[in-house]
Amino acid sequence: MARSEASADELRSARINRHLPGVVIPDDMQITNQLNPGNDADCVFWAMPSTALAEIAERVSRSIALRPDPSLFPV
């Protein structure tokens, strides 16, 4: 999940995060700034600076109705 639609657009276009040069985001990985696409996901990967962890975790806990058996991967 990107913080803004502009950031999501940049990531979808470049498939590389400027903070992780050389790490290519696979084409089949969905990039969004919305929380709801995770509702039907088998796995949810979330990466953020530690300063944003509490804010994002709170948003996730209030916004996503995860399946009963999802795998969550904070990275």
mmCIF file of the N, C-alpha and C atoms, coordinates in Angstrom:
data_MODEL
# 
_entry.id   MODEL 
# 
loop_
_atom_site.group_PDB 
_atom_site.id 
_atom_site.type_symbol 
_atom_site.label_atom_id 
_atom_site.label_alt_id 
_atom_site.label_comp_id 
_atom_site.label_asym_id 
_atom_site.label_entity_id 
_atom_site.label_seq_id 
_atom_site.pdbx_PDB_ins_code 
_atom_site.Cartn_x 
_atom_site.Cartn_y 
_atom_site.Cartn_z 
_atom_site.occupancy 
_atom_site.B_iso_or_equiv 
_atom_site.pdbx_formal_charge 
_atom_site.auth_seq_id 
_atom_site.auth_comp_id 
_atom_site.auth_asym_id 
_atom_site.auth_atom_id 
_atom_site.pdbx_PDB_model_num 
ATOM 1   N N  . MET A 1 1  ? 0.834   -1.161  0.000   1.00 0.00 ? 1  MET A N  1 
ATOM 2   C CA . MET A 1 1  ? 0.000   0.000   0.000   1.00 0.00 ? 1  MET A CA 1 
ATOM 3   C C  . MET A 1 1  ? 0.887   1.235   0.000   1.00 0.00 ? 1  MET A C  1 
ATOM 4   N N  . ALA A 1 2  ? 0.592   2.143   -0.880  1.00 0.00 ? 2  ALA A N  1 
ATOM 5   C CA . ALA A 1 2  ? 1.307   3.408   -0.948  1.00 0.00 ? 2  ALA A CA 1 
ATOM 6   C C  . ALA A 1 2  ? 0.541   4.450   -0.133  1.00 0.00 ? 2  ALA A C  1 
ATOM 7   N N  . ARG A 1 3  ? 1.241   5.465   0.327   1.00 0.00 ? 3  ARG A N  1 
ATOM 8   C CA . ARG A 1 3  ? 0.596   6.503   1.134   1.00 0.00 ? 3  ARG A CA 1 
ATOM 9   C C  . ARG A 1 3  ? -0.366  7.363   0.333   1.00 0.00 ? 3  ARG A C  1 
ATOM 10  N N  . SER A 1 4  ? -0.126  7.515   -0.964  1.00 0.00 ? 4  SER A N  1 
ATOM 11  C CA . SER A 1 4  ? -0.985  8.364   -1.786  1.00 0.00 ? 4  SER A CA 1 
ATOM 12  C C  . SER A 1 4  ? -1.196  7.703   -3.145  1.00 0.00 ? 4  SER A C  1 
ATOM 13  N N  . GLU A 1 5  ? -2.211  8.177   -3.864  1.00 0.00 ? 5  GLU A N  1 
ATOM 14  C CA . GLU A 1 5  ? -2.454  7.641   -5.210  1.00 0.00 ? 5  GLU A CA 1 
ATOM 15  C C  . GLU A 1 5  ? -1.282  7.970   -6.123  1.00 0.00 ? 5  GLU A C  1 
ATOM 16  N N  . ALA A 1 6  ? -0.677  9.151   -5.949  1.00 0.00 ? 6  ALA A N  1 
ATOM 17  C CA . ALA A 1 6  ? 0.481   9.521   -6.772  1.00 0.00 ? 6  ALA A CA 1 
ATOM 18  C C  . ALA A 1 6  ? 1.647   8.557   -6.535  1.00 0.00 ? 6  ALA A C  1 
ATOM 19  N N  . SER A 1 7  ? 1.886   8.186   -5.286  1.00 0.00 ? 7  SER A N  1 
ATOM 20  C CA . SER A 1 7  ? 2.949   7.219   -4.982  1.00 0.00 ? 7  SER A CA 1 
ATOM 21  C C  . SER A 1 7  ? 2.623   5.853   -5.571  1.00 0.00 ? 7  SER A C  1 
ATOM 22  N N  . ALA A 1 8  ? 1.355   5.449   -5.480  1.00 0.00 ? 8  ALA A N  1 
ATOM 23  C CA . ALA A 1 8  ? 0.949   4.168   -6.058  1.00 0.00 ? 8  ALA A CA 1 
ATOM 24  C C  . ALA A 1 8  ? 1.138   4.184   -7.572  1.00 0.00 ? 8  ALA A C  1 
ATOM 25  N N  . ASP A 1 9  ? 0.769   5.296   -8.214  1.00 0.00 ? 9  ASP A N  1 
ATOM 26  C CA . ASP A 1 9  ? 0.968   5.420   -9.666  1.00 0.00 ? 9  ASP A CA 1 
ATOM 27  C C  . ASP A 1 9  ? 2.435   5.294   -10.029 1.00 0.00 ? 9  ASP A C  1 
ATOM 28  N N  . GLU A 1 10 ? 3.293   5.956   -9.260  1.00 0.00 ? 10 GLU A N  1 
ATOM 29  C CA . GLU A 1 10 ? 4.741   5.900   -9.516  1.00 0.00 ? 10 GLU A CA 1 
ATOM 30  C C  . GLU A 1 10 ? 5.262   4.473   -9.379  1.00 0.00 ? 10 GLU A C  1 
ATOM 31  N N  . LEU A 1 11 ? 4.840   3.779   -8.332  1.00 0.00 ? 11 LEU A N  1 
ATOM 32  C CA . LEU A 1 11 ? 5.283   2.398   -8.125  1.00 0.00 ? 11 LEU A CA 1 
ATOM 33  C C  . LEU A 1 11 ? 4.755   1.467   -9.213  1.00 0.00 ? 11 LEU A C  1 
ATOM 34  N N  . ARG A 1 12 ? 3.491   1.658   -9.620  1.00 0.00 ? 12 ARG A N  1 
ATOM 35  C CA . ARG A 1 12 ? 2.927   0.817   -10.689 1.00 0.00 ? 12 ARG A CA 1 
ATOM 36  C C  . ARG A 1 12 ? 3.664   1.036   -11.997 1.00 0.00 ? 12 ARG A C  1 
ATOM 37  N N  . SER A 1 13 ? 4.057   2.262   -12.258 1.00 0.00 ? 13 SER A N  1 
ATOM 38  C CA . SER A 1 13 ? 4.739   2.592   -13.504 1.00 0.00 ? 13 SER A CA 1 
ATOM 39  C C  . SER A 1 13 ? 6.181   2.088   -13.516 1.00 0.00 ? 13 SER A C  1 
ATOM 40  N N  . ALA A 1 14 ? 6.923   2.389   -12.464 1.00 0.00 ? 14 ALA A N  1 
ATOM 41  C CA . ALA A 1 14 ? 8.356   2.057   -12.426 1.00 0.00 ? 14 ALA A CA 1 
ATOM 42  C C  . ALA A 1 14 ? 8.623   0.625   -11.991 1.00 0.00 ? 14 ALA A C  1 
ATOM 43  N N  . ARG A 1 15 ? 7.719   0.050   -11.163 1.00 0.00 ? 15 ARG A N  1 
ATOM 44  C CA . ARG A 1 15 ? 7.882   -1.280  -10.577 1.00 0.00 ? 15 ARG A CA 1 
ATOM 45  C C  . ARG A 1 15 ? 9.132   -1.368  -9.708  1.00 0.00 ? 15 ARG A C  1 
ATOM 46  N N  . ILE A 1 16 ? 9.644   -0.206  -9.280  1.00 0.00 ? 16 ILE A N  1 
ATOM 47  C CA . ILE A 1 16 ? 10.796  -0.131  -8.383  1.00 0.00 ? 16 ILE A CA 1 
ATOM 48  C C  . ILE A 1 16 ? 10.513  0.957   -7.360  1.00 0.00 ? 16 ILE A C  1 
ATOM 49  N N  . ASN A 1 17 ? 10.737  0.650   -6.086  1.00 0.00 ? 17 ASN A N  1 
ATOM 50  C CA . ASN A 1 17 ? 10.594  1.635   -5.018  1.00 0.00 ? 17 ASN A CA 1 
ATOM 51  C C  . ASN A 1 17 ? 11.886  2.415   -4.913  1.00 0.00 ? 17 ASN A C  1 
ATOM 52  N N  . ARG A 1 18 ? 11.823  3.735   -4.959  1.00 0.00 ? 18 ARG A N  1 
ATOM 53  C CA . ARG A 1 18 ? 13.039  4.555   -4.945  1.00 0.00 ? 18 ARG A CA 1 
ATOM 54  C C  . ARG A 1 18 ? 13.848  4.358   -3.663  1.00 0.00 ? 18 ARG A C  1 
ATOM 55  N N  . HIS A 1 19 ? 13.225  3.853   -2.603  1.00 0.00 ? 19 HIS A N  1 
ATOM 56  C CA . HIS A 1 19 ? 13.934  3.587   -1.354  1.00 0.00 ? 19 HIS A CA 1 
ATOM 57  C C  . HIS A 1 19 ? 14.626  2.227   -1.373  1.00 0.00 ? 19 HIS A C  1 
ATOM 58  N N  . LEU A 1 20 ? 14.301  1.400   -2.351  1.00 0.00 ? 20 LEU A N  1 
ATOM 59  C CA . LEU A 1 20 ? 14.901  0.067   -2.492  1.00 0.00 ? 20 LEU A CA 1 
ATOM 60  C C  . LEU A 1 20 ? 15.406  -0.113  -3.917  1.00 0.00 ? 20 LEU A C  1 
ATOM 61  N N  . PRO A 1 21 ? 16.403  0.677   -4.319  1.00 0.00 ? 21 PRO A N  1 
ATOM 62  C CA . PRO A 1 21 ? 16.877  0.590   -5.701  1.00 0.00 ? 21 PRO A CA 1 
ATOM 63  C C  . PRO A 1 21 ? 17.346  -0.825  -6.045  1.00 0.00 ? 21 PRO A C  1 
ATOM 64  N N  . GLY A 1 22 ? 16.966  -1.247  -7.224  1.00 0.00 ? 22 GLY A N  1 
ATOM 65  C CA . GLY A 1 22 ? 17.356  -2.569  -7.696  1.00 0.00 ? 22 GLY A CA 1 
ATOM 66  C C  . GLY A 1 22 ? 16.389  -3.673  -7.331  1.00 0.00 ? 22 GLY A C  1 
ATOM 67  N N  . VAL A 1 23 ? 15.435  -3.403  -6.447  1.00 0.00 ? 23 VAL A N  1 
ATOM 68  C CA . VAL A 1 23 ? 14.433  -4.401  -6.075  1.00 0.00 ? 23 VAL A CA 1 
ATOM 69  C C  . VAL A 1 23 ? 13.206  -4.174  -6.951  1.00 0.00 ? 23 VAL A C  1 
ATOM 70  N N  . VAL A 1 24 ? 12.952  -5.119  -7.840  1.00 0.00 ? 24 VAL A N  1 
ATOM 71  C CA . VAL A 1 24 ? 11.848  -4.992  -8.790  1.00 0.00 ? 24 VAL A CA 1 
ATOM 72  C C  . VAL A 1 24 ? 10.573  -5.575  -8.178  1.00 0.00 ? 24 VAL A C  1 
ATOM 73  N N  . ILE A 1 25 ? 9.478   -4.833  -8.304  1.00 0.00 ? 25 ILE A N  1 
ATOM 74  C CA . ILE A 1 25 ? 8.178   -5.294  -7.819  1.00 0.00 ? 25 ILE A CA 1 
ATOM 75  C C  . ILE A 1 25 ? 7.546   -6.123  -8.937  1.00 0.00 ? 25 ILE A C  1 
ATOM 76  N N  . PRO A 1 26 ? 7.226   -7.401  -8.686  1.00 0.00 ? 26 PRO A N  1 
ATOM 77  C CA . PRO A 1 26 ? 6.664   -8.256  -9.734  1.00 0.00 ? 26 PRO A CA 1 
ATOM 78  C C  . PRO A 1 26 ? 5.387   -7.672  -10.333 1.00 0.00 ? 26 PRO A C  1 
ATOM 79  N N  . ASP A 1 27 ? 5.186   -7.916  -11.625 1.00 0.00 ? 27 ASP A N  1 
ATOM 80  C CA . ASP A 1 27 ? 4.012   -7.395  -12.332 1.00 0.00 ? 27 ASP A CA 1 
ATOM 81  C C  . ASP A 1 27 ? 2.696   -7.898  -11.755 1.00 0.00 ? 27 ASP A C  1 
ATOM 82  N N  . ASP A 1 28 ? 2.695   -9.091  -11.164 1.00 0.00 ? 28 ASP A N  1 
ATOM 83  C CA . ASP A 1 28 ? 1.439   -9.632  -10.644 1.00 0.00 ? 28 ASP A CA 1 
ATOM 84  C C  . ASP A 1 28 ? 1.135   -9.169  -9.221  1.00 0.00 ? 28 ASP A C  1 
ATOM 85  N N  . MET A 1 29 ? 1.986   -8.307  -8.639  1.00 0.00 ? 29 MET A N  1 
ATOM 86  C CA . MET A 1 29 ? 1.725   -7.765  -7.314  1.00 0.00 ? 29 MET A CA 1 
ATOM 87  C C  . MET A 1 29 ? 0.935   -6.469  -7.455  1.00 0.00 ? 29 MET A C  1 
ATOM 88  N N  . GLN A 1 30 ? -0.201  -6.411  -6.801  1.00 0.00 ? 30 GLN A N  1 
ATOM 89  C CA . GLN A 1 30 ? -1.075  -5.241  -6.879  1.00 0.00 ? 30 GLN A CA 1 
ATOM 90  C C  . GLN A 1 30 ? -0.540  -4.145  -5.966  1.00 0.00 ? 30 GLN A C  1 
ATOM 91  N N  . ILE A 1 31 ? -0.461  -2.924  -6.503  1.00 0.00 ? 31 ILE A N  1 
ATOM 92  C CA . ILE A 1 31 ? -0.020  -1.761  -5.734  1.00 0.00 ? 31 ILE A CA 1 
ATOM 93  C C  . ILE A 1 31 ? -1.185  -0.796  -5.642  1.00 0.00 ? 31 ILE A C  1 
ATOM 94  N N  . THR A 1 32 ? -1.490  -0.365  -4.433  1.00 0.00 ? 32 THR A N  1 
ATOM 95  C CA . THR A 1 32 ? -2.629  0.520   -4.219  1.00 0.00 ? 32 THR A CA 1 
ATOM 96  C C  . THR A 1 32 ? -2.368  1.434   -3.041  1.00 0.00 ? 32 THR A C  1 
ATOM 97  N N  . ASN A 1 33 ? -3.178  2.460   -2.899  1.00 0.00 ? 33 ASN A N  1 
ATOM 98  C CA . ASN A 1 33 ? -3.153  3.264   -1.677  1.00 0.00 ? 33 ASN A CA 1 
ATOM 99  C C  . ASN A 1 33 ? -4.446  3.059   -0.896  1.00 0.00 ? 33 ASN A C  1 
ATOM 100 N N  . GLN A 1 34 ? -5.227  2.082   -1.289  1.00 0.00 ? 34 GLN A N  1 
ATOM 101 C CA . GLN A 1 34 ? -6.485  1.748   -0.617  1.00 0.00 ? 34 GLN A CA 1 
ATOM 102 C C  . GLN A 1 34 ? -6.292  0.496   0.222   1.00 0.00 ? 34 GLN A C  1 
ATOM 103 N N  . LEU A 1 35 ? -6.951  0.422   1.343   1.00 0.00 ? 35 LEU A N  1 
ATOM 104 C CA . LEU A 1 35 ? -6.821  -0.748  2.208   1.00 0.00 ? 35 LEU A CA 1 
ATOM 105 C C  . LEU A 1 35 ? -7.727  -1.901  1.792   1.00 0.00 ? 35 LEU A C  1 
ATOM 106 N N  . ASN A 1 36 ? -8.876  -1.618  1.197   1.00 0.00 ? 36 ASN A N  1 
ATOM 107 C CA . ASN A 1 36 ? -9.856  -2.670  0.921   1.00 0.00 ? 36 ASN A CA 1 
ATOM 108 C C  . ASN A 1 36 ? -9.424  -3.758  -0.050  1.00 0.00 ? 36 ASN A C  1 
ATOM 109 N N  . PRO A 1 37 ? -8.476  -3.567  -0.987  1.00 0.00 ? 37 PRO A N  1 
ATOM 110 C CA . PRO A 1 37 ? -8.107  -4.694  -1.844  1.00 0.00 ? 37 PRO A CA 1 
ATOM 111 C C  . PRO A 1 37 ? -7.531  -5.883  -1.094  1.00 0.00 ? 37 PRO A C  1 
ATOM 112 N N  . GLY A 1 38 ? -7.110  -5.698  0.148   1.00 0.00 ? 38 GLY A N  1 
ATOM 113 C CA . GLY A 1 38 ? -6.579  -6.806  0.928   1.00 0.00 ? 38 GLY A CA 1 
ATOM 114 C C  . GLY A 1 38 ? -7.628  -7.739  1.475   1.00 0.00 ? 38 GLY A C  1 
ATOM 115 N N  . ASN A 1 39 ? -8.894  -7.384  1.335   1.00 0.00 ? 39 ASN A N  1 
ATOM 116 C CA . ASN A 1 39 ? -9.961  -8.190  1.926   1.00 0.00 ? 39 ASN A CA 1 
ATOM 117 C C  . ASN A 1 39 ? -9.951  -9.640  1.479   1.00 0.00 ? 39 ASN A C  1 
ATOM 118 N N  . ASP A 1 40 ? -9.664  -9.905  0.212   1.00 0.00 ? 40 ASP A N  1 
ATOM 119 C CA . ASP A 1 40 ? -9.690  -11.273 -0.295  1.00 0.00 ? 40 ASP A CA 1 
ATOM 120 C C  . ASP A 1 40 ? -8.288  -11.842 -0.518  1.00 0.00 ? 40 ASP A C  1 
ATOM 121 N N  . ALA A 1 41 ? -7.284  -11.169 -0.019  1.00 0.00 ? 41 ALA A N  1 
ATOM 122 C CA . ALA A 1 41 ? -5.911  -11.587 -0.279  1.00 0.00 ? 41 ALA A CA 1 
ATOM 123 C C  . ALA A 1 41 ? -5.531  -12.817 0.539   1.00 0.00 ? 41 ALA A C  1 
ATOM 124 N N  . ASP A 1 42 ? -4.711  -13.674 -0.063  1.00 0.00 ? 42 ASP A N  1 
ATOM 125 C CA . ASP A 1 42 ? -4.130  -14.802 0.656   1.00 0.00 ? 42 ASP A CA 1 
ATOM 126 C C  . ASP A 1 42 ? -2.983  -14.326 1.544   1.00 0.00 ? 42 ASP A C  1 
ATOM 127 N N  . CYS A 1 43 ? -2.255  -13.345 1.054   1.00 0.00 ? 43 CYS A N  1 
ATOM 128 C CA . CYS A 1 43 ? -1.113  -12.786 1.774   1.00 0.00 ? 43 CYS A CA 1 
ATOM 129 C C  . CYS A 1 43 ? -1.171  -11.265 1.676   1.00 0.00 ? 43 CYS A C  1 
ATOM 130 N N  . VAL A 1 44 ? -0.779  -10.598 2.735   1.00 0.00 ? 44 VAL A N  1 
ATOM 131 C CA . VAL A 1 44 ? -0.685  -9.149  2.731   1.00 0.00 ? 44 VAL A CA 1 
ATOM 132 C C  . VAL A 1 44 ? 0.722   -8.781  3.172   1.00 0.00 ? 44 VAL A C  1 
ATOM 133 N N  . PHE A 1 45 ? 1.458   -8.089  2.293   1.00 0.00 ? 45 PHE A N  1 
ATOM 134 C CA . PHE A 1 45 ? 2.795   -7.596  2.618   1.00 0.00 ? 45 PHE A CA 1 
ATOM 135 C C  . PHE A 1 45 ? 2.671   -6.107  2.873   1.00 0.00 ? 45 PHE A C  1 
ATOM 136 N N  . TRP A 1 46 ? 3.245   -5.639  3.944   1.00 0.00 ? 46 TRP A N  1 
ATOM 137 C CA . TRP A 1 46 ? 3.247   -4.207  4.183   1.00 0.00 ? 46 TRP A CA 1 
ATOM 138 C C  . TRP A 1 46 ? 4.629   -3.791  4.650   1.00 0.00 ? 46 TRP A C  1 
ATOM 139 N N  . ALA A 1 47 ? 5.119   -2.756  4.022   1.00 0.00 ? 47 ALA A N  1 
ATOM 140 C CA . ALA A 1 47 ? 6.442   -2.231  4.334   1.00 0.00 ? 47 ALA A CA 1 
ATOM 141 C C  . ALA A 1 47 ? 6.315   -0.733  4.550   1.00 0.00 ? 47 ALA A C  1 
ATOM 142 N N  . MET A 1 48 ? 6.901   -0.263  5.625   1.00 0.00 ? 48 MET A N  1 
ATOM 143 C CA . MET A 1 48 ? 6.813   1.160   5.915   1.00 0.00 ? 48 MET A CA 1 
ATOM 144 C C  . MET A 1 48 ? 7.923   1.527   6.889   1.00 0.00 ? 48 MET A C  1 
ATOM 145 N N  . PRO A 1 49 ? 8.228   2.800   6.967   1.00 0.00 ? 49 PRO A N  1 
ATOM 146 C CA . PRO A 1 49 ? 9.179   3.222   7.993   1.00 0.00 ? 49 PRO A CA 1 
ATOM 147 C C  . PRO A 1 49 ? 8.598   2.930   9.374   1.00 0.00 ? 49 PRO A C  1 
ATOM 148 N N  . SER A 1 50 ? 9.437   2.654   10.330  1.00 0.00 ? 50 SER A N  1 
ATOM 149 C CA . SER A 1 50 ? 8.948   2.331   11.674  1.00 0.00 ? 50 SER A CA 1 
ATOM 150 C C  . SER A 1 50 ? 8.126   3.464   12.266  1.00 0.00 ? 50 SER A C  1 
ATOM 151 N N  . THR A 1 51 ? 8.380   4.696   11.837  1.00 0.00 ? 51 THR A N  1 
ATOM 152 C CA . THR A 1 51 ? 7.619   5.837   12.344  1.00 0.00 ? 51 THR A CA 1 
ATOM 153 C C  . THR A 1 51 ? 6.164   5.796   11.893  1.00 0.00 ? 51 THR A C  1 
ATOM 154 N N  . ALA A 1 52 ? 5.863   5.052   10.845  1.00 0.00 ? 52 ALA A N  1 
ATOM 155 C CA . ALA A 1 52 ? 4.495   4.961   10.331  1.00 0.00 ? 52 ALA A CA 1 
ATOM 156 C C  . ALA A 1 52 ? 3.791   3.681   10.758  1.00 0.00 ? 52 ALA A C  1 
ATOM 157 N N  . LEU A 1 53 ? 4.483   2.774   11.420  1.00 0.00 ? 53 LEU A N  1 
ATOM 158 C CA . LEU A 1 53 ? 3.923   1.460   11.738  1.00 0.00 ? 53 LEU A CA 1 
ATOM 159 C C  . LEU A 1 53 ? 2.634   1.545   12.550  1.00 0.00 ? 53 LEU A C  1 
ATOM 160 N N  . ALA A 1 54 ? 2.629   2.313   13.627  1.00 0.00 ? 54 ALA A N  1 
ATOM 161 C CA . ALA A 1 54 ? 1.434   2.386   14.474  1.00 0.00 ? 54 ALA A CA 1 
ATOM 162 C C  . ALA A 1 54 ? 0.243   2.945   13.707  1.00 0.00 ? 54 ALA A C  1 
ATOM 163 N N  . GLU A 1 55 ? 0.468   4.009   12.929  1.00 0.00 ? 55 GLU A N  1 
ATOM 164 C CA . GLU A 1 55 ? -0.622  4.618   12.157  1.00 0.00 ? 55 GLU A CA 1 
ATOM 165 C C  . GLU A 1 55 ? -1.199  3.630   11.157  1.00 0.00 ? 55 GLU A C  1 
ATOM 166 N N  . ILE A 1 56 ? -0.349  2.952   10.420  1.00 0.00 ? 56 ILE A N  1 
ATOM 167 C CA . ILE A 1 56 ? -0.814  2.019   9.387   1.00 0.00 ? 56 ILE A CA 1 
ATOM 168 C C  . ILE A 1 56 ? -1.478  0.799   10.029  1.00 0.00 ? 56 ILE A C  1 
ATOM 169 N N  . ALA A 1 57 ? -0.910  0.281   11.105  1.00 0.00 ? 57 ALA A N  1 
ATOM 170 C CA . ALA A 1 57 ? -1.524  -0.869  11.775  1.00 0.00 ? 57 ALA A CA 1 
ATOM 171 C C  . ALA A 1 57 ? -2.930  -0.528  12.268  1.00 0.00 ? 57 ALA A C  1 
ATOM 172 N N  . GLU A 1 58 ? -3.099  0.672   12.789  1.00 0.00 ? 58 GLU A N  1 
ATOM 173 C CA . GLU A 1 58 ? -4.426  1.109   13.233  1.00 0.00 ? 58 GLU A CA 1 
ATOM 174 C C  . GLU A 1 58 ? -5.396  1.187   12.062  1.00 0.00 ? 58 GLU A C  1 
ATOM 175 N N  . ARG A 1 59 ? -4.956  1.776   10.939  1.00 0.00 ? 59 ARG A N  1 
ATOM 176 C CA . ARG A 1 59 ? -5.813  1.868   9.756   1.00 0.00 ? 59 ARG A CA 1 
ATOM 177 C C  . ARG A 1 59 ? -6.184  0.478   9.247   1.00 0.00 ? 59 ARG A C  1 
ATOM 178 N N  . VAL A 1 60 ? -5.214  -0.426  9.235   1.00 0.00 ? 60 VAL A N  1 
ATOM 179 C CA . VAL A 1 60 ? -5.472  -1.787  8.761   1.00 0.00 ? 60 VAL A CA 1 
ATOM 180 C C  . VAL A 1 60 ? -6.487  -2.466  9.675   1.00 0.00 ? 60 VAL A C  1 
ATOM 181 N N  . SER A 1 61 ? -6.301  -2.347  10.973  1.00 0.00 ? 61 SER A N  1 
ATOM 182 C CA . SER A 1 61 ? -7.194  -3.042  11.906  1.00 0.00 ? 61 SER A CA 1 
ATOM 183 C C  . SER A 1 61 ? -8.633  -2.534  11.809  1.00 0.00 ? 61 SER A C  1 
ATOM 184 N N  . ARG A 1 62 ? -8.824  -1.267  11.433  1.00 0.00 ? 62 ARG A N  1 
ATOM 185 C CA . ARG A 1 62 ? -10.168 -0.706  11.313  1.00 0.00 ? 62 ARG A CA 1 
ATOM 186 C C  . ARG A 1 62 ? -10.768 -0.890  9.933   1.00 0.00 ? 62 ARG A C  1 
ATOM 187 N N  . SER A 1 63 ? -9.955  -1.150  8.922   1.00 0.00 ? 63 SER A N  1 
ATOM 188 C CA . SER A 1 63 ? -10.436 -1.052  7.548   1.00 0.00 ? 63 SER A CA 1 
ATOM 189 C C  . SER A 1 63 ? -10.518 -2.349  6.774   1.00 0.00 ? 63 SER A C  1 
ATOM 190 N N  . ILE A 1 64 ? -9.789  -3.343  7.147   1.00 0.00 ? 64 ILE A N  1 
ATOM 191 C CA . ILE A 1 64 ? -9.750  -4.563  6.347   1.00 0.00 ? 64 ILE A CA 1 
ATOM 192 C C  . ILE A 1 64 ? -10.454 -5.698  7.078   1.00 0.00 ? 64 ILE A C  1 
ATOM 193 N N  . ALA A 1 65 ? -11.396 -6.289  6.407   1.00 0.00 ? 65 ALA A N  1 
ATOM 194 C CA . ALA A 1 65 ? -12.024 -7.502  6.912   1.00 0.00 ? 65 ALA A CA 1 
ATOM 195 C C  . ALA A 1 65 ? -11.265 -8.668  6.311   1.00 0.00 ? 65 ALA A C  1 
ATOM 196 N N  . LEU A 1 66 ? -10.165 -9.038  6.948   1.00 0.00 ? 66 LEU A N  1 
ATOM 197 C CA . LEU A 1 66 ? -9.315  -10.098 6.409   1.00 0.00 ? 66 LEU A CA 1 
ATOM 198 C C  . LEU A 1 66 ? -10.008 -11.449 6.499   1.00 0.00 ? 66 LEU A C  1 
ATOM 199 N N  . ARG A 1 67 ? -9.602  -12.322 5.582   1.00 0.00 ? 67 ARG A N  1 
ATOM 200 C CA . ARG A 1 67 ? -10.076 -13.696 5.660   1.00 0.00 ? 67 ARG A CA 1 
ATOM 201 C C  . ARG A 1 67 ? -9.654  -14.281 7.001   1.00 0.00 ? 67 ARG A C  1 
ATOM 202 N N  . PRO A 1 68 ? -10.264 -15.362 7.436   1.00 0.00 ? 68 PRO A N  1 
ATOM 203 C CA . PRO A 1 68 ? -9.918  -15.922 8.740   1.00 0.00 ? 68 PRO A CA 1 
ATOM 204 C C  . PRO A 1 68 ? -8.489  -16.455 8.823   1.00 0.00 ? 68 PRO A C  1 
ATOM 205 N N  . ASP A 1 69 ? -7.879  -16.740 7.672   1.00 0.00 ? 69 ASP A N  1 
ATOM 206 C CA . ASP A 1 69 ? -6.562  -17.376 7.699   1.00 0.00 ? 69 ASP A CA 1 
ATOM 207 C C  . ASP A 1 69 ? -5.519  -16.648 6.849   1.00 0.00 ? 69 ASP A C  1 
ATOM 208 N N  . PRO A 1 70 ? -5.460  -15.324 6.893   1.00 0.00 ? 70 PRO A N  1 
ATOM 209 C CA . PRO A 1 70 ? -4.491  -14.654 6.035   1.00 0.00 ? 70 PRO A CA 1 
ATOM 210 C C  . PRO A 1 70 ? -3.082  -14.772 6.611   1.00 0.00 ? 70 PRO A C  1 
ATOM 211 N N  . SER A 1 71 ? -2.108  -14.641 5.742   1.00 0.00 ? 71 SER A N  1 
ATOM 212 C CA . SER A 1 71 ? -0.723  -14.522 6.167   1.00 0.00 ? 71 SER A CA 1 
ATOM 213 C C  . SER A 1 71 ? -0.361  -13.043 6.075   1.00 0.00 ? 71 SER A C  1 
ATOM 214 N N  . LEU A 1 72 ? 0.100   -12.467 7.176   1.00 0.00 ? 72 LEU A N  1 
ATOM 215 C CA . LEU A 1 72 ? 0.507   -11.060 7.196   1.00 0.00 ? 72 LEU A CA 1 
ATOM 216 C C  . LEU A 1 72 ? 2.023   -10.999 7.303   1.00 0.00 ? 72 LEU A C  1 
ATOM 217 N N  . PHE A 1 73 ? 2.634   -10.202 6.461   1.00 0.00 ? 73 PHE A N  1 
ATOM 218 C CA . PHE A 1 73 ? 4.082   -10.101 6.427   1.00 0.00 ? 73 PHE A CA 1 
ATOM 219 C C  . PHE A 1 73 ? 4.535   -8.659  6.553   1.00 0.00 ? 73 PHE A C  1 
ATOM 220 N N  . PRO A 1 74 ? 4.705   -8.120  7.775   1.00 0.00 ? 74 PRO A N  1 
ATOM 221 C CA . PRO A 1 74 ? 5.290   -6.789  7.866   1.00 0.00 ? 74 PRO A CA 1 
ATOM 222 C C  . PRO A 1 74 ? 6.781   -6.912  7.531   1.00 0.00 ? 74 PRO A C  1 
ATOM 223 N N  . VAL A 1 75 ? 7.229   -6.116  6.579   1.00 0.00 ? 75 VAL A N  1 
ATOM 224 C CA . VAL A 1 75 ? 8.630   -6.189  6.146   1.00 0.00 ? 75 VAL A CA 1 
ATOM 225 C C  . VAL A 1 75 ? 9.292   -4.842  6.227   1.00 0.00 ? 75 VAL A C  1 
# 
